Amino acid sequence: MKIGVLLKRVPDTETRIKIASDAKSYDRDGVNYIVNPYDEFALEEALQINERTGGGEVVLLSLGTAKTEEALRTGLAMGAERAILISDEGLSDPDSLTTAKCLAAAAKAENFDLILCGVKAIDTEAGSVGPAVAELLGWPCVSGIVKLELSADGKTATVQRQIEGGAESVEVQLPVVLTAQKGLNTPRYPALTGIMKAKKKEIKQLTRGDIGLGDLAPKVVLQALTLPPPRSAGKILPGEPASPQELVRLLREEAKLIN
């Protein structure tokens, strides 16, 4: 089975983000980057599928700068066979739709049986690229899956996702776009042999022209970034023990948490 995995390079979850002087981006100095954790779930599932079926190919697709190659090498070290990087000076600040158009155009040329990606990226939390790629390809999409089973003939998939109070099971025909949620699997760590092999694996670089796309002006333009307001100091109630009546009053009148 030929599986495409959409992969994004994002700031490390432990990085302290600072707003840049233009107030429209973050200061990239000293920022460490990683593979989007939700995309790691998607890649791990793709690798497990082909390990169970005894063949196939896992191809990574990403949109970004040349620095994105580092994240792609990590995916290749985990076990993907090759990668495609769409990099173009005119795509320096793409919105979700622009990203989806580029990834869908590259995916269309590959004739994938299945596309997997994370349910969202931890930097934007948008969760819209996967469904948008499915729409542009004319494929069905199921988001936030925590379990995946393919039929013996590889024509349908039964997936499960968590809903309030239970789980939902969905059967869908391939080709399909599935977005991975935490709980789907436990991503592997790249082995030393995988890291060494990844250095020789292909990362094909494409531009807008290569995938048949012209001007891609973003539909969404970021106006400003602001950090959340600092939390106010906590309040310690006097008395041993503290008065429950005073606690209820504060929760009602100051915190507005109860009526």
N, C-alpha and C positions, 0 to 999 in steps of 0.2 A: 504494500500500500504506500502511495506517495502522499506524505503529510507535510503541510506547510505550518510553520509555527511563527507567529508574529511576536517579535521581541523588541523591547524598548530599553534603552539605557537611562537610568534614573539616579538622582542623588541618593547616597547611602542613607538608610533610615536613622543612623546615628549622627548625621551631619547637622550642624547648627546653621540654619539658613539665615542669611542677611539680605535685606532688600538693597538693590543697587541704587546708585545715585539718580538714575532716571525714573525710579519708582515703578518701572514697568517690567523689571526682571530681577533675578536674584544675583548676588555677587558670587561668581564662580571660582574665585581664588580660594584655594585650599579645600575645595569640595571633592569628596571621594564619590565615585560612581559605581553602581552595581547593576546587574540584570534585574529588571522589575520582578519582585518575588512571585507575583501571580503568573507571570510568563514562565517562570521556572516550573510551576505546576503543569502548565500546558506542555512544555518541552519534555518533562519527565513522562507524562502520559503518552506522548507520541513515541518516545523511545520504548516504553513498555509494550505498546501495541505491536511495533515491528519486531520486538524480541519474542513476543508470543506467537506471532504469525510466521516468524522465520525468514523475514525478508522485507524489502521495501526501502524507502528513502525518506529521511527527515531533512527538510530544507528550512533554514531560518530566513526570515524576511524582516528588514528593518529600514526605517527612514531616519537619517541623521547625518552628522558630519563624519569626517575620517576618524574621529575619536571613538565613534560607535564601534569600530572594529574590535576594540578591547572586549566589549560585552559579547560580541559575536564569537570571538575566540573562546570565551568561557562556555558558550553554548555548544560550540564545536568540540570542546574538550569533554563535555558531558556525553557526547555521542552523536550529535547531528553530523550528516555527511558533508554538507556545504551550506553556504550562506549567500544571500543577496542583499546588498546595501544600496539603497537609493540615496544619493547624495548630490545636491545641486545648490549652487549659491542662491538661487531664487527661492529656495525652500528653507531659509534660515529660521523662520519663526512660523511654522505651519499650525493651523488649527486642526481639530479632530477630523473634519471633513476632508481637508487637503491631504492629511496623512492617510485616511482611508482610501481616497482616490488613487494615491500612489501605490499603496500596498495591493489594492484590488487589481490595478493594471498589471503589476508584476506577477501576481498570483494567477491571473487569467492566462498568461503565457506559459505557465508551468503545468496546467491541467491537473491540479491536486484532486485527490479523492476526499480529503478532509483538511480543514484548517482549524488549528487550535490557537488560542491566545488567552492571556489573563483576563479576568472579569473587569479589571481596571488597572490603571497605572498609579503608583503611590504618589506621584508628584502632582498630577492634575485631579485624580479621583473622578474623572469624567465617565469612564465606562462606556464610551460611545463608539470607539474605533471598530471593535469586533462586529457589532451589529451593523454598522455602516458598511463595512467590507462585504458582509453577507448581502445587504440590500443592493450594493453596486454589482455584485456578481449574480444576483437573482437566485441566491441560495437561501434555504431556511437557516435559522439561528436559534440556538438555545443558550441562554446565559446563566452563569453561576453554577455550573455542574459540579457535583461532588462524587459522582460515580459514572462510569462509562463502560458499556458492554457492546461489542460489535457482533452482528449476526455471523453465522458460519460462512455465508456467501459474501460478506462484506458490503452488502447493499443497504442495510439499515443499522441504526444504532439505538440502543435504549439507554437513556441517561436519567440521572436522578439529581434533583436540586432541592435544597432546603427551603421550606416555606414556613410561615408562622404556624406553629402547632404541629408540624409534621414534615413529610417529604412528598415531593411530586415526581412521578415517573412519566417520562415522555419518550415516545418512539418516533424517530425521524429518519427519513431517507437520506442517503448520501448522494451527492456531496453536500456537506453542511459545515457551518462555522459554529464551533463550540467554545464558550469562554469558561475558563477554569477558576474555581473558587477554592479557598483553603479547605483542606479535608479530602481533596481528590486523591492525593498521594503524598509521599515524602520525597522531595527532589534529592537526587544523588549528588555527592561531591565529585568533582572531576578527579580522576586518578592521574598519577604522574604519567603513565603511558598515554592517557587521553590528552593531557596537556602537550606532550611532545608531538603527538600526531596532529593536533589542532594547528600547529605552526605551518603544516604543509597543506592543510585543507583549503579549498578555494573559497574566497570571498569575492564575488563578482560585483563590481561597482557599476551602477546605472544612473543615468540622468533622466530628467523629464522627457527629453527627446527620445531616449532609448525605449521608453515605455509608452510612447505615443501621446504624451500629454503636453499641452502648451502652457499658457499663462494660468497660474493657479493662485489667484489673489485670495487670501483668507476671507471667509464670511464673518468670522468672529475676530475682533481686534481688541486686545487687552488694553484697558484704560489705565489701570493702576493696581499695584500690589500693596497690601498693608498687613502687618503682623497683627494677630489677635491682641486685644487689650490685656494688660497684665492682670492676673488674678488679685483680688483684694485680700488683705490679711484675714486669717481666720479669727474667730471670736471665742474666747474661753468664758464660759458662764461661771459666775462665782458660786460658792457654796459647796458643801460636801454632804450629800450629793447635790448636783445642780438641780434647780427647780424645773420640773417637767412643764409647769405652766409657763415659765419664762421661755423655755425652748419652743413650745408651741406658738407663743406670741411672735417670737423672732422668725420662725418658719413661715408664719402667715403674713406678718406686716413688713418684714425686711427682705427675706428671701423670696417671698411670693410663691412658695412651693406647695402650699396647701390653702384651701379656702376656709 
